[in-house]
Amino acid sequence: MLAAPGGAPVSGPRRRPSWRRLSLWGLLGGLVLALLATLVWLAARYEASQAQSNVERDGADALSDIRSALTRNVQDLQALQAGHPSSEAWQQQADQLLRVNREWVRIEWRGPRLEILAAAETPYRPPVFARLGRANAQAEVQQACATGRRLSSHAYARSHFVPQLDGLGLELMELCVPQVSAGQLTGYLVATYSLGELLAARIGPQLGRSQEVSFTEADGTRLAMHGLARRGSRVFTALQLLDLPGSTMVLRMDSWRSQPDLFPNVLTALVTVMSIALVTVMFMLGHDTRRRLQVEEDLADALAFRKAMEDSLVTGLRARDLQGRTTYVNPAFCEMVGFSAEALLGQSEPPYWPPELREEYSRRQTVRLAAGTTPPRAGFESVFMRQDGTRFPVLIIEAPLINALGLQTGWMSAVLDISEQRRVEELSRASQERLQATARLATVGEMASLLSHELNQPLAAIASYATGSLNLLQHEPAAADDLRLALSRIAEQADRAGRVIKSVHDFVRRRVQARELVAPPALLEAIMPLVNLQARKLGVRVESRVAPGLPPVLCDRTMVEQVLLNLARNAMQAMDEASAAQPSLLLQVRATAAAEGGQRWLEFSVTDVGPGIADEVKAQLFTPFFTTKAEGMGLGLSLCRTVVEQHGGALAFESNLPRGTIFRFTLPAAPGNPT
């Protein structure tokens, strides 16, 4: 207080609260009110969401019950027709099904043309088609049966409304089950559903007392309804799609609830809920931390296991990104090529590519990365170079490298060193060639006596003509025409002897390493001199038939000639041992039908009229070292089958009625030539 002039006290100015403090208090109060309002709103939303979740759960349960009921009904219909029942038995079983399943109002047995063979009506209501007739719903029946026939299963038609005699109506749906016997359509079973009775029979009574359940169209049009619910201030609706073969409906469930109370002891509940929430969050954080540590330990174990597995593999593993750069190699791959992982990672043109093939490999890699197609699972062969410069063949199998998002990030390759495999194959091929050479030499040894007899004739003729020529020269003057004739005959006989010796020489010495295109007649002509030698000795008539217009075959000529000669010799020896009355041998070549993929084949056959093959010999005929000859080695037919199978063909035999045996084998025809 201050004293005014004259001694009268006066009042000083009152201290007012700071506007900043007021604003802070107001902000704090607003935040508290906002927090309380938010908590109350969230509580109301939570109660509403719980109510909505309950309705949706009930709707899902109701839909599941309806689906299960429809499935059981289809099974009951299928069982109705089991065993081909008579009309009386079918009628009794149908009446029993209608008494058990109230949702069915009619069951029909129809023929393949949808004609009605038998029908049964529900005992719980008058016939539903009494007013308009069954023909009024024929279109829905045809639709359901056509869909069922196309799907080879049961099918439904869209629902349709049928007026009743009492002035009301029913929403009906047709179910058609085709009946198939031995792949042929024998008829149909048609069941008519009442959608209202379906809801009443298959929805639980508790749902019907508290909620309203209905079938609706996609646009919301109600088809059938069940249940009476107490009206409230809020409506919760759940929609479930009932997708049936040939028909689709929506199951709608409505629940009326009152608004939740806004303040059910909010302060106490708020403190309790916040305390529980805090403890729960701490517990969840601790649990989450433990789970995270466990996951990290499991991940470390998995990585260690994968690393140990990759290090123990003998197969080389290589990963590349979409630009072709190497991103991963395992120790087996590094050991295979002789380079360290540091020298290989990040390289788009790795050092194990041979210099002479680097441009080709780079171009092939560019094409593959640009195309983005998956390589064949069978893999492809290539050639790599070790650090010391040696080349070795490899088999590469690639697969796309997909990340967790489903996107391709590169390629993963498994690389196999097939050097040892190629060495074994080469040894096997060389061994087979030696066996073939041995077989050819054995054949020549057996023909030595035949050759001596065959060569005696032209040599004796040459000697006779030479002696005659000398006699002519002793007389002067010599007759020129006689000398010319004698010398020409000497040349013919010398040429004949030369051809016999050349055929044997070529057969023994010739060995073409690669396959070539050979005309079928050339294969037969190459072996005919040797075949005729033995045929003349044994008195066998030899005939060859080659169909006109045949394409050449892609084969190893010498090995195929060996097969033909072995089969011909075996046939002639079999006829000689059996003392056939009129021994004959037929060599034939013809075209076969094209196989899958357009590959064409030629069939070679050797037919004799010998005694045939005994049943106890057939099972072991192609077994190595099995023979019925005292001097045989048992390798001829085994080698023949090996040669034919190496060409991709097959060697088989069959009886030649009325007497003899036919050996057949196939060889691939050259592509691009019509058979």
C-alpha positions as CSV (number, residue, x, y, z in Angstrom):
1,M,0.0,0.0,0.0
2,L,1.3,3.4,-0.8
3,A,0.3,6.7,1.0
4,A,-1.2,9.3,-1.2
5,P,-0.6,13.0,-0.7
6,G,-2.7,14.0,2.3
7,G,-2.2,10.7,4.1
8,A,-5.0,8.6,2.4
9,P,-3.8,5.1,1.5
10,V,-4.2,4.0,-2.1
11,S,-4.2,0.5,-3.6
12,G,-1.3,-0.7,-5.9
13,P,-1.7,-2.7,-9.2
14,R,-2.8,-6.5,-8.6
15,R,-0.3,-9.1,-9.8
16,R,-1.9,-11.2,-12.6
17,P,-0.9,-14.8,-13.5
18,S,1.4,-15.2,-16.5
19,W,-0.3,-16.0,-19.8
20,R,2.4,-18.6,-20.5
21,R,1.6,-20.5,-17.3
22,L,-2.1,-20.4,-18.1
23,S,-1.4,-21.7,-21.5
24,L,0.7,-24.5,-20.1
25,W,-2.0,-25.4,-17.6
26,G,-4.6,-25.3,-20.4
27,L,-2.5,-27.4,-22.6
28,L,-2.0,-29.9,-19.9
29,G,-5.7,-30.0,-19.1
30,G,-6.5,-30.3,-22.8
31,L,-4.1,-33.2,-23.1
32,V,-5.6,-35.0,-20.1
33,L,-9.1,-34.4,-21.5
34,A,-8.0,-35.6,-24.9
35,L,-6.4,-38.6,-23.3
36,L,-9.6,-39.4,-21.4
37,A,-11.7,-38.8,-24.4
38,T,-9.4,-40.9,-26.6
39,L,-9.5,-43.7,-24.0
40,V,-13.3,-43.6,-23.9
41,W,-13.5,-43.5,-27.7
42,L,-11.1,-46.3,-28.0
43,A,-13.1,-48.3,-25.4
44,A,-16.3,-47.7,-27.4
45,R,-14.5,-48.6,-30.7
46,Y,-13.1,-51.7,-29.1
47,E,-16.6,-52.9,-27.9
48,A,-18.0,-52.1,-31.3
49,S,-15.1,-54.0,-33.0
50,Q,-15.7,-56.9,-30.7
51,A,-19.3,-57.0,-31.6
52,Q,-18.4,-56.8,-35.3
53,S,-15.8,-59.6,-34.8
54,N,-18.4,-61.8,-33.1
55,V,-20.8,-61.2,-36.0
56,E,-18.2,-62.0,-38.5
57,R,-17.1,-65.1,-36.6
58,D,-20.8,-66.3,-36.4
59,G,-21.2,-65.6,-40.1
60,A,-18.0,-67.6,-40.9
61,D,-19.3,-70.5,-38.7
62,A,-22.7,-70.4,-40.3
63,L,-21.1,-70.5,-43.8
64,S,-18.9,-73.4,-42.7
65,D,-22.0,-75.3,-41.4
66,I,-23.9,-74.6,-44.7
67,R,-20.9,-75.8,-46.8
68,S,-20.6,-78.9,-44.7
69,A,-24.3,-79.6,-45.1
70,L,-24.2,-79.1,-48.8
71,T,-21.3,-81.5,-49.1
72,R,-23.0,-84.2,-47.1
73,N,-26.1,-83.7,-49.2
74,V,-24.1,-84.3,-52.4
75,Q,-22.7,-87.5,-50.8
76,D,-26.2,-88.6,-49.9
77,L,-27.4,-88.0,-53.4
78,Q,-24.5,-90.0,-54.8
79,A,-25.2,-92.9,-52.4
80,L,-28.8,-92.8,-53.5
81,Q,-27.8,-94.0,-56.9
82,A,-25.2,-96.6,-55.8
83,G,-25.8,-100.1,-56.8
84,H,-28.2,-99.3,-59.6
85,P,-31.4,-99.5,-57.4
86,S,-34.8,-100.3,-58.8
87,S,-37.5,-97.6,-59.1
88,E,-39.3,-98.8,-55.9
89,A,-36.1,-99.0,-53.9
90,W,-35.0,-95.6,-55.2
91,Q,-38.4,-94.1,-54.3
92,Q,-38.1,-95.4,-50.7
93,Q,-34.6,-94.1,-50.2
94,A,-35.5,-90.7,-51.7
95,D,-38.5,-90.4,-49.3
96,Q,-36.2,-91.2,-46.4
97,L,-33.7,-88.5,-47.5
98,L,-36.5,-85.9,-47.8
99,R,-37.7,-86.7,-44.2
100,V,-34.2,-86.3,-42.9
101,N,-33.2,-83.2,-44.9
102,R,-35.9,-80.6,-44.6
103,E,-34.1,-78.2,-46.9
104,W,-34.9,-80.4,-49.9
105,V,-38.4,-80.0,-51.3
106,R,-38.0,-82.4,-54.3
107,I,-35.7,-85.1,-55.6
108,E,-35.8,-86.3,-59.2
109,W,-34.1,-89.1,-61.1
110,R,-33.6,-87.9,-64.7
111,G,-32.3,-89.7,-67.8
112,P,-29.5,-88.6,-70.1
113,R,-31.9,-86.2,-71.9
114,L,-33.2,-84.8,-68.6
115,E,-36.4,-86.7,-68.9
116,I,-37.9,-87.4,-65.4
117,L,-37.7,-91.1,-64.6
118,A,-38.8,-90.9,-60.9
119,A,-39.5,-88.1,-58.4
120,A,-40.1,-87.7,-54.7
121,E,-41.7,-84.7,-52.9
122,T,-41.1,-83.5,-49.3
123,P,-43.7,-84.6,-46.8
124,Y,-43.5,-81.3,-44.9
125,R,-45.4,-79.1,-47.4
126,P,-47.6,-79.4,-50.4
127,P,-45.9,-79.9,-53.8
128,V,-44.0,-76.7,-54.5
129,F,-44.5,-76.9,-58.3
130,A,-48.3,-77.6,-58.1
131,R,-49.2,-74.1,-59.2
132,L,-46.9,-73.4,-62.2
133,G,-45.7,-77.0,-63.0
134,R,-42.2,-78.4,-63.0
135,A,-41.5,-77.2,-66.6
136,N,-41.4,-73.6,-65.4
137,A,-38.0,-74.4,-63.8
138,Q,-36.6,-76.4,-66.6
139,A,-34.1,-73.7,-67.6
140,E,-32.5,-73.8,-64.1
141,V,-32.3,-77.6,-64.2
142,Q,-30.7,-77.5,-67.7
143,Q,-28.2,-74.9,-66.5
144,A,-27.1,-76.9,-63.4
145,C,-26.8,-80.2,-65.4
146,A,-24.9,-78.5,-68.2
147,T,-22.4,-77.1,-65.7
148,G,-22.2,-80.4,-63.9
149,R,-21.5,-82.3,-67.1
150,R,-18.8,-79.8,-68.0
151,L,-17.1,-80.0,-64.6
152,S,-17.7,-83.8,-64.3
153,S,-19.0,-83.1,-60.8
154,H,-22.1,-81.7,-59.1
155,A,-23.3,-78.2,-59.9
156,Y,-25.9,-75.6,-58.8
157,A,-28.1,-73.2,-60.7
158,R,-29.1,-69.7,-59.8
159,S,-32.0,-69.4,-57.4
160,H,-35.5,-68.8,-58.8
161,F,-38.7,-67.8,-57.2
162,V,-41.7,-70.1,-57.3
163,P,-45.2,-68.9,-56.2
164,Q,-47.3,-71.2,-54.0
165,L,-51.0,-71.9,-53.7
166,D,-51.2,-70.0,-50.4
167,G,-50.3,-66.8,-52.1
168,L,-46.7,-66.8,-50.8
169,G,-43.6,-68.1,-52.6
170,L,-40.4,-69.9,-52.1
171,E,-36.8,-69.1,-53.3
172,L,-35.5,-72.4,-54.7
173,M,-32.1,-73.5,-56.0
174,E,-31.5,-76.6,-58.2
175,L,-28.6,-79.1,-57.6
176,C,-27.7,-81.5,-60.4
177,V,-25.3,-84.5,-59.9
178,P,-24.4,-86.3,-63.2
179,Q,-24.3,-90.1,-63.1
180,V,-21.4,-91.7,-65.1
181,S,-20.9,-95.4,-65.6
182,A,-17.9,-96.8,-67.5
183,G,-17.2,-93.3,-68.9
184,Q,-20.7,-92.9,-70.2
185,L,-23.4,-90.5,-69.0
186,T,-26.3,-92.5,-67.6
187,G,-28.5,-89.8,-66.1
188,Y,-28.8,-87.1,-63.5
189,L,-30.0,-86.7,-59.9
190,V,-31.7,-83.3,-59.4
191,A,-32.4,-82.0,-55.9
192,T,-34.4,-78.8,-55.3
193,Y,-33.4,-76.7,-52.3
194,S,-35.5,-74.2,-50.4
195,L,-33.2,-71.4,-49.4
196,G,-35.3,-70.5,-46.4
197,E,-35.5,-74.1,-45.1
198,L,-31.7,-74.4,-45.7
199,L,-31.1,-71.4,-43.4
200,A,-33.6,-72.8,-40.8
201,A,-32.2,-76.3,-40.8
202,R,-28.5,-75.6,-41.0
203,I,-28.1,-72.4,-38.8
204,G,-27.8,-73.0,-35.1
205,P,-30.9,-72.1,-33.0
206,Q,-28.8,-69.6,-30.9
207,L,-27.9,-67.6,-34.0
208,G,-31.6,-67.6,-35.1
209,R,-32.7,-66.1,-31.8
210,S,-30.2,-63.3,-31.6
211,Q,-29.4,-62.5,-35.2
212,E,-31.0,-62.3,-38.6
213,V,-29.5,-64.5,-41.3
214,S,-30.3,-64.2,-45.0
215,F,-29.2,-65.1,-48.5
216,T,-28.7,-62.2,-50.8
217,E,-27.7,-61.5,-54.4
218,A,-24.4,-59.6,-55.0
219,D,-26.3,-56.3,-55.3
220,G,-28.0,-56.8,-51.9
221,T,-31.3,-58.3,-53.0
222,R,-32.6,-60.6,-50.3
223,L,-33.5,-64.1,-51.4
224,A,-34.4,-65.8,-48.1
225,M,-34.3,-64.8,-44.5
226,H,-34.3,-66.6,-41.1
227,G,-34.3,-65.5,-37.5
228,L,-35.9,-62.6,-35.5
229,A,-33.6,-60.1,-33.7
230,R,-34.3,-57.5,-31.1
231,R,-34.0,-54.1,-32.7
232,G,-31.4,-51.8,-31.2
233,S,-29.6,-48.5,-32.0
234,R,-26.7,-50.0,-33.9
235,V,-26.5,-52.7,-36.6
236,F,-23.5,-54.9,-37.1
237,T,-23.4,-56.8,-40.5
238,A,-21.2,-59.6,-41.7
239,L,-21.1,-60.7,-45.4
240,Q,-19.7,-64.1,-46.4
241,L,-19.5,-65.3,-50.0
242,L,-21.0,-68.7,-50.7
243,D,-19.3,-69.7,-54.0
244,L,-20.8,-72.9,-55.3
245,P,-20.1,-74.6,-58.7
246,G,-22.4,-72.8,-61.1
247,S,-23.9,-70.4,-58.5
248,T,-22.8,-67.6,-56.1
249,M,-24.7,-66.1,-53.2
250,V,-23.9,-63.9,-50.3
251,L,-24.7,-65.0,-46.7
252,R,-25.6,-61.9,-44.7
253,M,-25.8,-61.8,-40.9
254,D,-27.3,-58.7,-39.1
255,S,-27.0,-58.2,-35.4
256,W,-28.6,-55.3,-33.5
257,R,-26.9,-54.0,-30.4
258,S,-27.4,-51.0,-28.1
259,Q,-24.7,-48.4,-27.7
260,P,-22.0,-49.2,-25.1
261,D,-21.9,-47.2,-21.8
262,L,-19.4,-44.4,-22.1
263,F,-18.2,-44.2,-18.4
264,P,-18.3,-47.7,-16.7
265,N,-16.0,-46.5,-13.8
266,V,-13.5,-45.0,-16.2
267,L,-10.9,-43.8,-13.7
268,T,-10.5,-47.1,-11.9
269,A,-10.6,-49.0,-15.1
270,L,-8.1,-46.5,-16.7
271,V,-5.5,-47.0,-13.9
272,T,-5.9,-50.7,-13.9
273,V,-5.7,-51.0,-17.6
274,M,-2.7,-48.8,-17.8
275,S,-0.9,-50.8,-15.1
276,I,-1.7,-54.1,-16.7
277,A,-0.7,-52.6,-20.0
278,L,2.7,-51.5,-18.6
279,V,3.4,-54.9,-17.1
280,T,2.2,-56.6,-20.3
281,V,4.4,-54.4,-22.4
282,M,7.5,-55.2,-20.2
283,F,6.7,-58.9,-20.3
284,M,6.2,-58.8,-24.1
285,L,9.5,-56.9,-24.5
286,G,11.3,-59.5,-22.4
287,H,9.7,-62.3,-24.3
288,D,10.5,-60.7,-27.6
289,T,14.1,-60.2,-26.6
290,R,14.4,-63.8,-25.6
291,R,12.8,-64.9,-28.9
292,R,15.1,-62.6,-30.8
293,L,18.2,-64.1,-29.1
294,Q,16.9,-67.6,-29.8
295,V,16.3,-66.7,-33.5
296,E,19.8,-65.3,-33.8
297,E,21.3,-68.4,-32.3
298,D,19.2,-70.6,-34.6
299,L,20.3,-68.5,-37.6
300,A,24.0,-68.8,-36.6
301,D,23.6,-72.6,-36.2
302,A,21.9,-72.7,-39.7
303,L,24.6,-70.7,-41.2
304,A,27.3,-72.9,-39.6
305,F,25.5,-76.0,-40.8
306,R,25.2,-74.7,-44.4
307,K,28.8,-73.6,-44.4
308,A,29.9,-77.1,-43.2
309,M,27.7,-78.7,-45.8
310,E,29.0,-76.6,-48.6
311,D,32.6,-77.1,-47.5
312,S,32.1,-80.9,-47.5
313,L,30.6,-81.1,-51.0
314,V,32.7,-82.4,-53.9
315,T,30.4,-80.6,-56.3
316,G,31.4,-77.1,-57.2
317,L,28.9,-74.3,-56.4
318,R,29.0,-71.0,-58.1
319,A,26.6,-68.0,-57.8
320,R,26.4,-65.1,-60.3
321,D,24.3,-61.9,-60.3
322,L,22.2,-60.6,-63.1
323,Q,25.2,-58.9,-64.7
324,G,27.1,-62.2,-64.8
325,R,29.6,-61.3,-62.0
326,T,30.6,-64.1,-59.7
327,T,29.2,-63.6,-56.1
328,Y,30.0,-66.9,-54.4
329,V,32.1,-70.0,-54.9
330,N,32.6,-72.9,-52.5
331,P,35.9,-74.6,-51.7
332,A,35.2,-77.5,-54.1
333,F,34.8,-75.2,-57.0
334,C,38.1,-73.4,-56.1
335,E,39.9,-76.7,-55.8
336,M,38.4,-77.8,-59.2
337,V,39.7,-74.8,-61.1
338,G,42.8,-74.1,-59.1
339,F,42.0,-70.4,-58.3
340,S,41.3,-68.9,-54.9
341,A,37.9,-67.4,-54.1
342,E,39.4,-63.8,-54.0
343,A,40.6,-64.3,-57.6
344,L,37.1,-65.4,-58.8
345,L,34.6,-63.1,-56.9
346,G,33.4,-60.1,-58.8
347,Q,34.7,-61.4,-62.2
348,S,32.3,-61.3,-65.2
349,E,34.8,-63.1,-67.4
350,P,36.5,-65.5,-64.9
351,P,40.1,-66.8,-65.4
352,Y,39.0,-70.4,-65.8
353,W,37.5,-69.6,-69.3
354,P,40.0,-70.9,-71.9
355,P,41.3,-68.0,-74.0
356,E,40.3,-69.6,-77.3
357,L,36.7,-70.0,-76.0
358,R,36.4,-66.7,-74.0
359,E,34.6,-64.8,-76.8
360,E,32.1,-67.7,-77.3
361,Y,31.5,-68.0,-73.6
362,S,31.0,-64.3,-73.2
363,R,28.5,-64.2,-76.0
364,R,26.6,-67.2,-74.6
365,Q,26.4,-65.6,-71.2
366,T,25.2,-62.3,-72.6
367,V,22.4,-64.1,-74.5
368,R,21.3,-66.1,-71.4
369,L,21.3,-63.1,-69.1
370,A,19.3,-61.0,-71.6
371,A,16.8,-63.8,-72.2
372,G,16.2,-64.5,-68.6
373,T,15.0,-68.0,-69.2
374,T,15.6,-70.9,-66.9
375,P,18.3,-73.3,-68.2
376,P,17.3,-77.0,-68.6
377,R,17.5,-79.0,-65.4
378,A,19.5,-81.7,-67.3
379,G,22.4,-79.2,-67.5
380,F,24.9,-78.6,-70.3
381,E,28.5,-79.5,-70.9
382,S,31.3,-77.0,-71.2
383,V,35.1,-76.8,-70.9
384,F,37.0,-75.0,-68.1
385,M,40.7,-74.3,-67.7
386,R,42.7,-74.9,-64.5
387,Q,45.3,-72.5,-63.2
388,D,48.1,-74.6,-64.7
389,G,46.4,-74.3,-68.2
390,T,45.0,-77.8,-68.5
391,R,41.5,-78.1,-69.9
392,F,38.8,-80.4,-68.5
393,P,35.2,-81.0,-69.3
394,V,32.5,-80.0,-66.8
395,L,28.7,-80.5,-66.5
396,I,26.9,-77.3,-65.4
397,I,23.4,-77.3,-63.9
398,E,21.9,-73.9,-63.3
399,A,18.8,-72.6,-61.5
400,P,17.5,-69.1,-60.9
401,L,18.5,-67.5,-57.5
402,I,15.3,-66.1,-55.9
403,N,15.3,-63.8,-52.9
404,A,12.7,-63.7,-50.1
405,L,10.6,-61.2,-52.1
406,G,10.3,-63.6,-55.0
407,L,12.6,-61.6,-57.2
408,Q,15.4,-63.2,-59.2
409,T,18.8,-61.8,-58.2
410,G,21.0,-64.1,-60.2
411,W,21.9,-67.7,-61.0
412,M,23.1,-70.6,-58.9
413,S,25.2,-73.3,-60.7
414,A,26.3,-76.8,-59.7
415,V,29.5,-77.7,-61.6
416,L,30.7,-81.3,-61.9
417,D,34.1,-82.4,-63.2
418,I,33.4,-85.2,-65.7
419,S,37.0,-85.8,-66.7
420,E,37.0,-89.3,-65.1
421,Q,33.6,-90.1,-66.6
422,R,34.9,-89.2,-70.1
423,R,38.0,-91.3,-69.5
424,V,35.9,-94.3,-68.5
425,E,33.7,-93.8,-71.5
426,E,36.8,-93.7,-73.8
427,L,38.1,-96.9,-72.2
428,S,34.8,-98.6,-72.6
429,R,34.6,-97.5,-76.3
430,A,38.2,-98.7,-76.9
431,S,37.3,-102.1,-75.2
432,Q,34.3,-102.5,-77.4
433,E,36.3,-101.7,-80.5
434,R,38.9,-104.3,-79.5
435,L,36.0,-106.8,-79.0
436,Q,34.6,-106.0,-82.4
437,A,38.1,-106.4,-84.0
438,T,38.5,-109.7,-82.2
439,A,35.1,-110.8,-83.5
440,R,35.9,-109.8,-87.0
441,L,39.2,-111.7,-86.9
442,A,37.5,-114.7,-85.6
443,T,35.0,-114.4,-88.5
444,V,37.9,-114.2,-91.0
445,G,39.5,-117.3,-89.4
446,E,36.3,-119.2,-89.9
447,M,36.2,-118.1,-93.5
448,A,39.8,-119.0,-94.3
449,S,38.8,-122.4,-95.7
450,L,36.0,-120.8,-97.7
451,L,38.4,-118.2,-99.1
452,S,40.9,-120.9,-100.2
453,H,38.1,-122.7,-102.0
454,E,36.7,-119.5,-103.5
455,L,40.1,-118.3,-104.7
456,N,41.1,-121.6,-106.2
457,Q,38.5,-121.2,-108.9
458,P,39.7,-117.8,-110.3
459,L,43.4,-118.9,-109.9
460,A,42.8,-122.2,-111.8
461,A,41.0,-120.3,-114.5
462,I,43.8,-117.8,-114.8
463,A,46.4,-120.6,-115.1
464,S,44.3,-122.3,-117.8
465,Y,43.9,-119.1,-119.8
466,A,47.6,-118.3,-119.4
467,T,48.6,-121.8,-120.7
468,G,46.3,-121.4,-123.6
469,S,47.8,-118.1,-124.5
470,L,51.3,-119.5,-124.4
471,N,50.2,-122.3,-126.7
472,L,48.7,-119.8,-129.1
473,L,52.0,-117.8,-129.1
474,Q,53.9,-121.0,-130.2
475,H,52.3,-120.9,-133.5
476,E,53.1,-118.1,-135.9
477,P,51.2,-116.0,-136.6
478,A,49.2,-116.0,-133.3
479,A,45.4,-115.4,-133.5
480,A,44.9,-111.9,-132.2
481,D,41.2,-112.4,-131.4
482,D,41.9,-115.6,-129.4
483,L,44.7,-113.9,-127.5
484,R,42.5,-110.9,-126.7
485,L,39.7,-113.1,-125.4
486,A,42.1,-115.1,-123.2
487,L,43.7,-112.0,-121.7
488,S,40.3,-110.5,-121.0
489,R,39.2,-113.7,-119.2
490,I,42.4,-113.6,-117.2
491,A,41.7,-110.0,-116.2
492,E,38.1,-110.9,-115.2
493,Q,39.2,-113.8,-113.0
494,A,42.0,-111.7,-111.4
495,D,39.5,-108.9,-110.7
496,R,37.1,-111.5,-109.1
497,A,39.9,-112.8,-106.8
498,G,40.9,-109.2,-106.0
499,R,37.3,-108.3,-104.9
500,V,37.1,-111.3,-102.6
501,I,40.4,-110.4,-100.9
502,K,39.5,-106.7,-100.7
503,S,36.2,-107.4,-99.0
504,V,37.9,-109.4,-96.3
505,H,40.7,-106.9,-96.0
506,D,38.3,-103.9,-95.6
507,F,36.2,-105.8,-93.1
508,V,39.2,-106.6,-90.9
509,R,41.1,-103.3,-91.2
510,R,38.5,-100.6,-91.8
511,R,37.4,-98.7,-88.7
512,V,35.7,-95.3,-89.1
513,Q,35.8,-93.5,-85.8
514,A,32.8,-91.1,-86.4
515,R,29.3,-91.9,-87.6
516,E,28.4,-91.1,-91.2
517,L,25.5,-91.1,-93.5
518,V,25.3,-94.5,-95.3
519,A,22.7,-95.6,-97.8
520,P,21.0,-98.9,-96.7
521,P,21.9,-100.7,-100.0
522,A,25.6,-99.9,-99.4
523,L,25.5,-101.7,-96.0
524,L,24.1,-104.8,-97.6
525,E,26.4,-104.7,-100.6
526,A,29.5,-104.4,-98.3
527,I,28.7,-107.8,-96.6
528,M,27.3,-109.7,-99.5
529,P,30.7,-111.1,-100.8
530,L,31.4,-112.6,-97.3
531,V,27.8,-113.8,-97.0
532,N,27.8,-115.4,-100.4
533,L,31.1,-117.3,-99.6
534,Q,29.4,-119.2,-96.7
535,A,26.1,-119.4,-98.6
536,R,27.6,-121.2,-101.5
537,K,29.3,-123.7,-99.2
538,L,26.2,-124.4,-97.3
539,G,23.8,-124.3,-100.2
540,V,21.8,-121.4,-98.9
541,R,19.8,-119.1,-101.2
542,V,20.4,-115.5,-100.3
543,E,17.9,-112.7,-101.2
544,S,18.0,-109.0,-100.3
545,R,15.1,-106.5,-100.4
546,V,15.5,-102.8,-99.9
547,A,12.4,-100.6,-100.1
548,P,12.7,-97.8,-102.6
549,G,13.2,-94.1,-101.6
550,L,14.8,-94.9,-98.2
551,P,16.9,-92.1,-96.6
552,P,20.5,-92.8,-95.5
553,V,21.1,-93.9,-91.9
554,L,23.4,-92.1,-89.4
555,C,25.6,-94.9,-88.1
556,D,29.1,-96.4,-87.5
557,R,29.4,-98.2,-90.8
558,T,31.8,-100.9,-89.7
559,M,30.0,-101.8,-86.5
560,V,26.6,-102.1,-88.3
561,E,28.1,-104.3,-91.0
562,Q,29.4,-106.5,-88.2
563,V,25.9,-106.8,-86.8
564,L,24.4,-107.7,-90.2
565,L,27.2,-110.3,-90.9
566,N,26.9,-111.9,-87.4
567,L,23.1,-112.2,-87.8
568,A,23.4,-113.7,-91.3
569,R,26.1,-116.2,-90.3
570,N,24.2,-117.3,-87.3
571,A,21.1,-117.8,-89.5
572,M,23.0,-119.9,-92.1
573,Q,24.7,-122.0,-89.4
574,A,21.4,-122.7,-87.7
575,M,19.8,-123.8,-91.0
576,D,22.8,-126.0,-91.7
577,E,22.8,-127.7,-88.3
578,A,19.0,-128.4,-88.7
579,S,19.5,-129.7,-92.3
580,A,16.8,-127.5,-93.7
581,A,15.3,-128.8,-96.9
582,Q,15.4,-125.6,-98.8
583,P,17.5,-123.2,-96.8
584,S,17.0,-119.5,-97.7
585,L,18.1,-116.2,-96.1
586,L,16.3,-112.9,-96.5
587,L,18.0,-109.6,-95.8
588,Q,15.4,-106.8,-95.8
589,V,15.4,-103.0,-95.1
590,R,12.2,-100.9,-94.7
591,A,11.0,-97.7,-93.1
592,T,9.0,-97.7,-89.8
593,A,6.5,-95.2,-88.5
594,A,7.8,-91.9,-87.2
595,A,8.3,-91.8,-83.4
596,E,7.5,-88.8,-81.1
597,G,9.4,-85.7,-82.0
598,G,9.5,-86.5,-85.7
599,Q,12.4,-89.0,-85.5
600,R,12.3,-91.5,-88.3
601,W,13.8,-95.0,-88.1
602,L,14.8,-97.8,-90.6
603,E,14.3,-101.4,-89.7
604,F,16.8,-104.1,-90.8
605,S,15.7,-107.7,-90.6
606,V,17.4,-111.1,-91.2
607,T,15.0,-114.0,-91.8
608,D,15.8,-117.7,-91.9
609,V,13.9,-121.0,-92.2
610,G,15.9,-122.8,-89.5
611,P,14.6,-124.6,-86.4
612,G,13.9,-121.5,-84.4
613,I,15.0,-120.7,-80.9
614,A,14.1,-122.9,-77.9
615,D,12.2,-121.4,-75.0
616,E,14.9,-122.2,-72.5
617,V,17.4,-120.3,-74.7
618,K,15.3,-117.2,-75.4
619,A,15.8,-115.7,-71.9
620,Q,19.6,-116.0,-72.1
621,L,20.1,-115.3,-75.8
622,F,21.7,-111.9,-75.4
623,T,23.7,-112.8,-72.2
624,P,27.5,-112.4,-72.7
625,F,29.4,-115.6,-72.9
626,F,26.3,-117.7,-73.3
627,T,26.4,-119.9,-76.4
628,T,24.9,-123.1,-77.8
629,K,27.9,-123.7,-80.1
630,A,30.8,-125.9,-79.0
631,E,33.3,-123.5,-80.5
632,G,31.5,-120.3,-79.9
633,M,32.5,-117.5,-77.5
634,G,29.0,-116.2,-76.6
635,L,29.8,-112.6,-77.5
636,G,28.2,-112.2,-81.0
637,L,24.6,-111.4,-80.1
638,S,25.6,-109.4,-77.0
639,L,27.9,-107.2,-79.1
640,C,25.2,-106.8,-81.7
641,R,22.7,-105.6,-79.2
642,T,25.3,-103.2,-77.6
643,V,26.1,-101.7,-81.1
644,V,22.4,-101.2,-81.9
645,E,21.6,-99.6,-78.5
646,Q,24.5,-97.3,-78.8
647,H,22.9,-96.0,-82.0
648,G,19.6,-95.4,-80.1
649,G,17.8,-98.4,-81.6
650,A,16.7,-101.8,-80.4
651,L,17.5,-105.4,-81.3
652,A,14.7,-108.1,-81.0
653,F,13.7,-111.4,-82.5
654,E,10.5,-113.3,-83.2
655,S,9.4,-116.6,-84.7
656,N,9.0,-116.8,-88.5
657,L,5.9,-118.8,-89.2
658,P,5.7,-121.6,-90.1
659,R,9.4,-122.2,-89.5
660,G,12.5,-120.1,-88.7
661,T,13.4,-116.9,-86.8
662,I,13.4,-113.2,-87.7
663,F,16.0,-110.8,-86.1
664,R,15.1,-107.1,-86.4
665,F,17.0,-104.0,-85.3
666,T,16.4,-100.3,-85.9
667,L,18.7,-97.4,-86.9
668,P,17.9,-93.7,-86.9
669,A,17.3,-92.2,-90.4
670,A,19.1,-89.0,-91.4
671,P,17.0,-85.9,-90.6
672,G,15.5,-83.8,-93.3
673,N,15.0,-86.7,-95.8
674,P,11.5,-88.1,-96.3
675,T,11.1,-91.8,-95.7
